[in-house]
Amino acid sequence: MRKTLTVLSIALVSLVAGQAVAEDHLVSREAARERVLDATTQRTRALATIDAALSTPRAAEAAAAVGADTAQLRAALPTLTDSEIADLATRAEALQSDPVAGLDDDIKTLLIIFLIVAIVILVLQAVD
């Protein structure tokens, strides 16, 4: 009798707990959908910013100086993580928003080379 009562009470508790877990969500579906859409939009904008920076003639020259191809780099960008893309986009925006900032052409070219080298390193890490 005692064993049966224990089994029934465990069954009742598991049924009630299962319903509570199934009905209680911390984030609604709409909120989750909105977050995913926002993350996708941010990633798309960041990729466009990096792509714009890599499509300049100066970027092509800088890539050639380090033995990289901008077309291959642009094709490999989607393999990077969101945080890596955001970091590269921030750097690319800084180059586009204030490209001179008191720097001569050689230093600007070095900064673009640094951006390209960073992309190459991140892509190689993502491939491994």
C-alpha positions, 0 to 999 in steps of 0.5 A: 500500500505504501509503495503504491501511494509513493508511486502514485504521488511521484507520478502526480508530481511529474505530471504537474511539473511537466505541465508547468515547464511546458507552459512557462517560458522565460521568453515569448516566441515573438521576443525570441523571433525579434532577437534573432531578426535583430542579430541577423540585421546587425550581422548583415550590416556589419558584413556590408561595412566590411565588404565596402572596405574590402572593395576599395582600390587601396584595400586591393593594393594592401591585400596584394602586399600581404599576398591575399585576394580580397575576393577570397576574403570577402567570400570567407567573411560569413564563416566568422562569428558574430563577435569577430564580424562586429569587431572587424566592422568597427575597424572598417567603419573607423577607416571609412568615417575618418580615413585621414585623421592626420595620418599619411597614406602610408599609415592608412595603407598599413591600417588597411593591411592590418584589417586584411591580416586580421580577416585572414587570421580569423578565417584561418581559425574558423576553418580549423 
